[in-house]
Amino acid sequence: MSTGNLASPRRTAFAAALLVALAFALGFAEFVLIGITPAVAEGLGEPLTLVGDLVGYYALACAVATPVVALATARADRFKVMAALLAVFSAGNLLTLFADDYALLLVSRMLPAATSGTLLALALTYVPDIVAKERVAAVLGLVLAGFSVSSVVGVPIGTALADMLGWKAAYACVFALGLAVSAALLPALPRGSSAHAAGAAPTLRSQLRLLGDARVLGAAAMILAGVASTYVFYTYLAPILADVVGLDAPGASLVLLLFGVTCVGSNLLSGWVADRFGLRALPVVFVTHAALLALLAASLPAGVVGIANILAVGLLMYVMNSTVQMLFQDVARADYPSALTFSASLHPMAFNAGIALGSFAGGLVVNAGGLLATGPTGAVLALAAAALALMLVRMTAHRNAEGPVDASRVSAAAANELE
C-alpha cells in the first residue's frame, strides 16, 4: 500500500509530517519532567527524589503497557484504537494541570504513559499506507527521530516555561501540542486499512514464542542495563547543573539543549556503527560509556570540564539503537515470522524499563550518597551492559556459524508456529 487513501502528494506529506509531530508530542510528554524536576518538587512541597521517581514510573508504565496493549489490540480496527489512545493521552495531560498534590500528579502521568508506546508503534504502521514505497524507510526514520528530537527541543522549552510561568505552564504546552496534533492527525489518516500483511492475523501464542529466544532476552537485558546506566544520572541532570556545576537557569537550559543535540548525534552515530561494525562494537561502546560516567564524580565540580563530560555521555546514549533494532527484526524474520510487529515493540519496552530502573536507582543513590554518586553508579550498570553485549556477540556468532538463513528455514519456522 503506498498512498492508498491519500492520493494527493500534498496530503500525503501533510499526514507524514503529522506522524512526526505525534512522535515529538509523545517524547515531549515523557521527557519534559527531566528539566523541571526541581520546580515541580518545590511547587508540590515534595522531596526532589520523590518527584524524580515520576520519570521512572512513567517509563515503567510505558514499558509494561506497550506490548500488552499492542497484543490486546492486534485484531482491532487500527483507526479506532489510535483515536481512543489519543483521547486517553490528552485526558492525562489535561488532568496534570489540575494536580495540586503528588498522588493526582502520579495518576495523571500514568494515563499518557500507558498509551505512548502503542501510539508510536501505530504511527509507524501507518507510514506504508500514506507514502510511496520508496519513501517508507526515510519517513520511518523521521518519525523515530521526532521522538528523539523532543529531548533536544522539548526539555529546554519546558524548563524555560517553568522558570517564567511555573511548572504547570510546561504541561499546558504538552497538553496543547498533543491536542492540536490529535485534531489534525485523525482526519488525515486512512480508514479501513490494517497493520497486518495479507493473510491471517498472528496469534498470541505465535508472537510470544519470540520471548523464548536467548538472543532476544539477552538484547533486551542489554538495552535495560545500558539505558539505566545513563538515566541514573540523566534523571537528576537539572539539579546537578544547578547545585553541583553551579549554573543559573539560562545556563542549565543551554546545557540541556546541547545534551539533546548530542543525543541526536548519537542516533546518527548509531546507524554508522550498525553498518560498519554491528554487535561487535557494543562491548567497546559500553566500556567507554562506563568510563565517562565514572569520571563525572571528578569532572562535574570542574565546570566546563564537567559539561564536556556530560555531552560525551549524551553522544554515546543511543549508539546501540540501530544495532539492536536490526537484531530483533533479523531474529523475527528468520525464526518467528508472525512476530515481526511484536518484535518492533521490544526495543521501546526494554528502553523504558531501563529508564525506570535508572531513575529509581538514581533516587536511592541521591538519597544515600548525593548527586555526585549518580555517575559511578551508572558506570557499574554500563559495565553490566558491556558484559551482556559480549555474551550477545558470542551467541549470534555461534548462530551465524550454523549457516545463512534461507527460504526453507523461514518456511519451517512459520509452519512450526502454526502447530
Secondary structure by P-SEA (a helix, b strand, c coil): ccccccccaaaaaaaaaaaaaaaaaaaaacccccccaaaaaaaacccaaaaaaaaaaaaaaaaaaaaaaaaaaccccaaaaaaaaaaaaaaaaaaaaacccaaaaaaaaaaaaacaaaaaaaaaaaccccccccaaaaaaaaaaaaaaaccccaaaaaaaaaacccaaaaaaaaaaaaaaaaaacccccccccccccccccccccccccccccaaaaaaaaaaaaaaaaaaacccaaaaaacccccccaaaaaaaaaaaaaaaaaaaaaaaaaaacccccaaaaaaaaaaaaaaacccccccaaaaaaaaaaaaaacccaaaaaaaaaaaaaacccccaaaaaaaaaaaaaaaaaaaaaaaaaaaaacccccaaaaaaaaaaaaaaaaaaaaaaaaaaaaaaccccaaaaaaaaaaaac
